[in-house]
């Protein structure tokens, strides 16, 4: 199966490269997401049967000051990709986020729950979802949350870095979600893509996040425990850690539909964390 992936350096893109080394991966030089026409052209000329967009504007706080650029990357570019994929008959898969919800309540968000992003990042990702859906092709939108890996910048690596010279850290405890290994996201995309190329499954929006749901503070405690770091974690509310962009308090995702249709169950993030820590130790 011929696969075209937008993205090279992101967490999921790097895991896709490990799992599908024969796929073609496009960086900014080949397809600039701030110039959506270049993305559409890359799809049209690729001849690929499966297109995966693993690239995004993920600087949540910076997006508050640069929403036009975030919109180009997160909305206009994937819309252009999806339209081009629809024209060629290719399957198009796109990664989205829990930030499309307002974070209210405590129940896991269903795939058809009302959206209500709190900031620019969520708004641009939601616009991208709508563009992909409206393109009319065979598509899958995979919403995920709290992605981590041994690559790039993420919460796990930040906690490890801070623990090198800190014995106590104050971590937000009223935001709840499912940490998700990037490798598991990549594997799920490939399994979904293979099924859809073969005519199985169906287009739509899907949720995929690690289990069990946890707070950032408890996630940090598990990181330090598995890494053998002696760090005292102090629970604090979100109000004690202000950021330019508002974070959703409830990032729980109802992932049952993905399991029912594609047989893809939620991964245990604690096992994924152990693998990431082992890789980081090896490096």
Buried (B, 14 or more C-beta within 10 A) or exposed (E): BBBBBBBBBBBBBBBBBEEBEEBBBBEBEEBBBBBBEBBBBBBBEBEBBBBBBBBBBBBBEBBBEEBEBBBBBBBBBBBBBBBBBBBBEBBBBBBBBBBBBBBEEEEBBBBEBEBBBBBBBBBBBBBBBEBBBEBEBBBBBBBBBBBBBBBBEBBBBEBBEBBEEEEEBBBBBBBBBBBBBBBBBBBBBBBBBBBBBEEEBEBBBBBBBBBEBBBBBBBBBBBBEBBEBEBEBEBBEBEEEEEEBBBBBBBBBBBBBBEEBBEBEBBBBBEBBBBBBEEBEEE
